[in-house]
Amino acid sequence: MAQLINRLRLWRGAVLFVAGLYFLVPMAASVWFSIDSPGGIDFAAYTGLLGAPGFTDALVLTLELAAVTVVVLLALLVPALIAARLGTARMRAVLEVVCTLPLVVPPVALTAGLIGVLRWGPDHLMDTPFFQTIVFIQRPEFPLVLVIAYVLMSLPLAYRALDSGLRAIDVRTLVEAARNCGASWPRAVVTVVLPNLRSALLNASFLTLALVLGEFTAASILGYQPFAVWVYSVGNSQGQMSVAVSVLSLLITWVLLLLLAAAGRERRPAPATS
C-alpha cells in the first residue's frame, strides 16, 4: 500500500512538473523577448505602455464592455435558471439547448449574422423608430453590438457555471421556506438564493471577463478596437510592446482568478472557545 502511494505521488509530481514547464517556459520566453535588447535588459516595452497611443482608450473600452456584458448576462441567466429549477424538467432541457447552442456557431459566422442584420436594418427600418436603435448600438464610443456578441459567446460558459451552483443547492426548498416566512418572490431570490450562488456568480463573471478581454474576431470584423484588437495592431509595428501587453494581461487574468477564488471561498466559522 505504501509503495502504491509513493508511485501515485511520483506520477502526480511528474504531471505537475510537465504542466509547469508547459505553461512557464513559453511565459519565460515571452518575458525575455519583451525585455531583450542589443544593449542588454531593457524594460522600455513595459514602461512605455501607459504612453502608447490608444492603450488607455482600448483598455477602458474593454473593461466597460466586460462590465456591461456581465450585468446583462447575469440579469438574463439567473432568473431564467431559477425559474427553470422551480419549473418542470422539460423547461430545463429547453433552456440548456438554447444556452449551449452558441458553442456550435463559430464567432465568424455569428459576426457575419450580426453584419447581415445591421445591413438589413437601414434598408427596411428607415422610417421607423428602430432605425435610431440600429444606429445607436453601433456608436464607436461604446458599441453595444459588441455586448450582444459577447453575451451570445459567453452564454454557454456562464450557463455551466451557474447551473453547477444551482445543482448544489435545493432551490425549491429555499424559496418555499422564504415564502413561508412571509418573503415576496423577489426578496426570496435576492436574500436567500443569490447568497448561496456567490461562487457560481463569481465564476460566471470571471469566465465572461476573460472572454471579453481576449475576444478578437467579432471586434476586428465589425471594425472596433478594444484591447485584443489594439494588441494585434501594435504587434504589427512594435513586437516587444505587443508581447509585454500580452504578458501583463495574462498576469492580470491570473490575479483576477485568484481574487475571485478567494472571494468565493466559504468562510469557515471560528472554533468555539471554552
C-alpha positions in Angstrom: 0.0 0.0 0.0 2.8 2.4 0.9 4.5 1.6 -2.4 1.3 2.4 -4.4 1.0 5.7 -2.6 4.6 6.6 -3.4 4.0 5.8 -7.1 0.9 8.0 -7.1 2.9 10.8 -5.6 5.7 10.3 -8.1 3.3 10.4 -11.0 1.5 13.4 -9.6 4.8 15.2 -9.2 5.8 14.3 -12.7 2.5 15.5 -14.2 2.7 18.8 -12.3 6.3 19.3 -13.4 5.5 18.7 -17.1 2.4 21.0 -16.8 4.5 23.7 -15.1 7.1 23.5 -17.9 4.3 23.7 -20.5 3.0 26.9 -19.1 6.1 28.6 -17.6 8.6 28.0 -20.4 6.5 30.0 -23.0 5.8 32.7 -20.4 9.5 33.0 -19.6 10.4 33.1 -23.3 7.8 35.9 -23.8 9.1 37.9 -20.9 12.7 37.5 -22.1 11.7 38.6 -25.7 9.9 41.7 -24.3 13.0 42.9 -22.3 15.8 41.7 -24.5 17.6 44.5 -26.4 21.0 44.9 -28.1 22.2 46.9 -25.2 21.1 44.4 -22.5 18.0 44.1 -20.5 15.5 47.0 -21.2 12.0 47.4 -19.7 11.0 50.1 -22.1 8.3 47.9 -23.5 6.6 47.9 -20.1 7.3 51.5 -19.0 6.0 52.8 -22.3 2.7 51.1 -22.2 0.7 53.9 -20.5 2.0 56.4 -23.0 1.4 54.2 -26.0 -1.3 55.7 -28.4 -4.7 54.1 -27.8 -3.7 51.8 -24.9 -5.8 53.5 -22.3 -8.8 54.0 -24.5 -8.8 50.4 -25.7 -8.4 49.0 -22.1 -11.1 51.3 -20.7 -13.5 50.4 -23.5 -12.8 46.7 -23.0 -13.4 46.9 -19.2 -16.6 48.8 -19.8 -17.8 46.3 -22.3 -16.9 43.5 -19.9 -18.9 45.1 -17.1 -22.0 45.6 -19.2 -21.7 42.1 -20.6 -21.5 40.5 -17.1 -24.5 42.5 -15.9 -26.7 41.7 -18.9 -25.7 38.1 -18.9 -26.4 37.5 -15.2 -29.7 39.5 -15.5 -30.8 37.2 -18.3 -29.5 33.9 -17.0 -30.1 33.9 -13.2 -33.9 34.5 -13.3 -34.2 32.0 -16.2 -32.3 29.3 -14.4 -34.0 29.8 -11.1 -37.4 29.7 -12.9 -36.3 26.5 -14.7 -35.3 24.9 -11.4 -38.7 25.8 -9.9 -40.5 24.6 -13.1 -40.5 21.3 -15.0 -37.6 19.2 -16.3 -38.7 19.9 -19.8 -38.2 23.6 -19.3 -34.7 23.0 -18.0 -33.9 20.8 -21.1 -35.1 23.5 -23.5 -33.1 26.2 -21.6 -29.9 24.0 -21.7 -30.2 23.6 -25.5 -30.7 27.3 -26.1 -27.8 28.3 -23.8 -25.4 25.8 -25.3 -26.3 26.5 -28.9 -23.6 29.2 -29.4 -21.0 26.5 -28.9 -21.7 25.1 -32.4 -21.8 28.6 -34.1 -18.2 29.9 -34.9 -17.5 33.5 -34.0 -17.0 34.3 -37.7 -20.5 33.0 -38.6 -22.0 34.8 -35.6 -20.4 38.1 -36.6 -21.5 37.6 -40.2 -25.1 37.2 -39.0 -24.8 40.4 -37.0 -23.5 42.3 -40.0 -26.4 41.0 -42.1 -28.9 42.3 -39.5 -27.1 45.6 -39.3 -27.2 46.0 -43.1 -30.8 44.9 -43.3 -31.9 47.4 -40.7 -31.3 50.7 -42.5 -33.0 49.4 -45.7 -36.2 48.3 -44.0 -36.4 50.3 -40.8 -35.6 53.8 -42.2 -39.0 55.3 -41.4 -39.4 53.6 -38.0 -38.0 54.3 -34.5 -36.0 51.1 -34.8 -33.6 52.8 -37.2 -32.2 55.0 -34.5 -31.7 51.9 -32.4 -29.6 50.3 -35.1 -27.5 53.5 -35.3 -27.2 53.8 -31.5 -25.9 50.3 -30.9 -23.1 50.9 -33.4 -21.6 54.0 -31.8 -17.8 53.9 -31.8 -17.7 55.4 -28.3 -19.5 52.4 -26.8 -20.6 49.7 -29.4 -23.5 47.9 -27.8 -23.4 45.5 -30.8 -20.2 44.0 -29.2 -22.1 43.5 -26.0 -24.7 41.5 -27.9 -22.0 39.4 -29.5 -20.1 38.9 -26.2 -23.3 37.9 -24.4 -24.0 35.2 -27.0 -20.5 33.9 -26.9 -20.4 33.8 -23.1 -23.8 32.2 -22.7 -22.6 28.5 -22.7 -19.8 29.3 -20.2 -21.9 31.3 -17.8 -24.7 28.7 -18.1 -22.5 25.8 -17.0 -21.1 27.8 -14.1 -24.5 28.9 -12.8 -26.1 25.5 -13.4 -23.4 23.8 -11.3 -24.1 26.2 -8.5 -27.8 25.6 -8.7 -27.4 21.9 -8.7 -25.5 22.1 -5.4 -28.5 23.7 -3.6 -32.1 22.9 -3.2 -33.7 26.0 -4.8 -37.3 24.9 -4.3 -36.9 24.2 -0.6 -35.1 27.5 0.0 -37.7 29.5 -1.9 -40.6 27.8 -0.2 -39.0 28.3 3.2 -38.6 32.0 2.5 -42.1 32.3 1.2 -43.5 30.6 4.3 -41.7 33.3 6.4 -43.5 36.0 4.5 -40.9 37.0 1.9 -42.0 38.0 -1.6 -40.7 36.2 -4.6 -38.1 38.9 -5.4 -36.9 39.1 -1.8 -36.8 35.3 -1.6 -34.5 35.1 -4.6 -32.3 38.1 -3.6 -31.8 37.4 0.1 -31.9 33.5 0.1 -31.0 32.0 -3.3 -28.4 34.5 -4.5 -26.1 34.4 -1.4 -25.9 30.6 -1.9 -24.8 31.2 -5.5 -21.9 33.5 -4.7 -19.2 31.2 -6.0 -21.2 30.4 -9.2 -21.9 34.0 -9.9 -18.2 34.9 -9.5 -17.1 32.0 -11.7 -19.6 33.1 -14.4 -18.4 36.7 -14.1 -14.7 35.7 -14.4 -15.3 33.5 -17.4 -17.2 36.3 -19.1 -14.5 38.8 -18.2 -11.7 36.5 -19.6 -13.6 36.0 -22.9 -14.2 39.7 -23.4 -10.6 40.6 -22.6 -9.3 38.1 -25.2 -12.0 38.2 -27.9 -10.6 39.4 -31.2 -12.7 38.0 -34.1 -16.0 39.9 -33.7 -14.5 43.2 -32.8 -12.0 43.1 -35.6 -14.6 42.1 -38.3 -17.1 44.8 -37.0 -14.3 47.4 -37.2 -13.9 48.3 -33.5 -10.7 48.4 -31.5 -11.0 47.0 -28.0 -8.0 45.7 -26.1 -7.3 42.5 -28.1 -7.5 44.3 -31.4 -5.2 47.0 -30.1 -2.7 44.4 -29.1 -2.8 42.9 -32.6 -2.4 46.3 -34.3 0.6 47.2 -32.0 2.2 43.9 -32.8 2.5 44.8 -36.4 4.8 47.6 -35.6 6.1 47.1 -32.0 6.6 43.4 -31.4 8.1 43.8 -27.9 5.4 46.0 -26.6 2.7 43.7 -28.0 4.3 40.7 -26.2 4.6 42.8 -23.0 0.9 43.7 -23.1 0.0 40.1 -23.6 2.2 39.0 -20.6 0.6 41.7 -18.4 -2.9 40.8 -19.5 -2.3 37.1 -18.7 -0.9 38.0 -15.3 -3.9 40.3 -14.6 -6.2 37.5 -15.6 -4.5 35.1 -13.2 -4.6 37.7 -10.4 -8.4 38.2 -11.0 -8.9 34.5 -10.9 -7.1 34.2 -7.6 -9.1 37.1 -6.2 -12.4 35.7 -7.3 -11.5 32.3 -5.9 -10.6 33.9 -2.6 -13.9 35.9 -2.6 -15.9 32.9 -3.5 -14.4 30.7 -0.8 -16.8 30.0 2.0 -15.8 31.4 5.3 -15.3 28.8 8.0 -16.8 29.6 11.3 -14.3 30.3 14.1 -13.8 27.4 16.5 -15.7 27.9 19.8 -13.5 28.7 22.7 -14.3 27.0 26.0 
